């Protein structure tokens, strides 16, 4: 069975941190939904995808410049 593409760069770092059991359960369920015949999606694939999507959203949220107006964002 084939698996999803994994990072192969020399600049890849391994990180370890604890997550709640509910996140693991959600990742496992999502992996099952994402898997297709001949292509296995793992919990790690799901968490990696969630992390990059979350980083992109967070970067956009904390960006000092509003992308639409190029004016500095108001502080909260």
Phi, psi and omega in degrees: 000140180274151177242170180293158180297136179246152177301136180237003183294154174291343182264037179258135181242144176266133177235155178223132175204159182273144175227154179296152179303326180298326177293320179296315179299318179294318179296319178297316180296315180295321178300318178297322179288329182278334182296146179230160178306125179087350180229116180267131173253130183258168174304318180297319177302315181295312181295324177295316179295318179295321181295314181293321177295320179293320177298317179298317179294317180294318178300318179295323181292322184263002180302135181287350182240131176285122185299332183280323186246350185058018175266149177301141179286147177290142177284147180272000000 
